[in-house]
Amino acid sequence: MAVMGPEETSAKSPRWETIEELFTALEAPLLGYALRYTGDWAMAEDVVQDAFMKLHAQFEQVETPRRWLYRTVHNLALNQRRAQGKTVALEPAVEPEDPIRQETADPALLPDEQIIRLEGIGLVRISLEALDARSRELIRLKFHEDLSYKEIAARTGLTTGNVGFILHTALKTIAGELAKTGMAP
């Protein structure tokens, strides 16, 4: 049995006697339709439920409830997508196998403190990207691999003094950028 799309109407469109009959007949197709727009099952269910609630309030006045439901689900789903696009995730999307992944949320902090911390982390990341590749690599070796200056020197071929100088300069640059934004004194 073919399922008619929202635009298709039959000359013999059924007239449902109750909203329950309409719900039984159209819930599944409407969920699939909403899912295509929202991309999220729970959101699609909410959209379809909202559409049926709106229809219930004016069921007697709607001449073609099937078409009305599809149009309403379409509009509600688009509204959800727009609203979702305005929402900014606090935690950046990071691949699970990313070796640099760190936990950024501290449950001991209040929400506004967590936001300030996340902003600081974001600014540090931006500052790191502004550094040259050698400075970034030395910072990675020092802070991610926890190597000493001597171990970094052996790995990179630089002298211990050079490693210290480059790290010092890079950290001062990051601190200066953070000070410009008020994140550091």
Long-range contacts (C-beta under 8 A, 24 or more apart in sequence): 3-29, 6-33, 6-66, 6-67, 6-70, 6-71, 6-74, 9-64, 9-66, 9-67, 13-64, 13-66, 16-65, 19-52, 19-55, 19-56, 19-59, 19-65, 22-55, 22-65, 22-66, 22-69, 23-52, 26-66, 26-69, 27-52, 30-69, 30-70, 30-73, 33-70, 33-73, 33-74, 33-77, 34-73, 34-76, 34-77, 37-74, 37-77, 37-78, 37-80, 37-81, 38-77, 38-80, 38-81, 38-84, 43-77, 43-80, 43-84, 44-77, 46-80, 47-73, 47-76, 47-77, 47-80, 48-73, 50-76, 51-76, 90-114, 90-115, 90-118, 91-118, 92-122, 99-144, 100-140, 100-144, 119-183, 120-178, 120-183, 123-177, 123-178, 123-181, 123-183, 124-174, 124-178, 126-177, 127-173, 127-174, 127-177, 127-178, 128-174, 130-173, 130-177, 131-170, 131-173, 131-174, 134-166, 135-166, 135-167, 135-169, 135-170, 135-173, 136-170, 138-163, 138-166, 138-167, 138-170, 139-167, 139-170, 139-171, 142-167
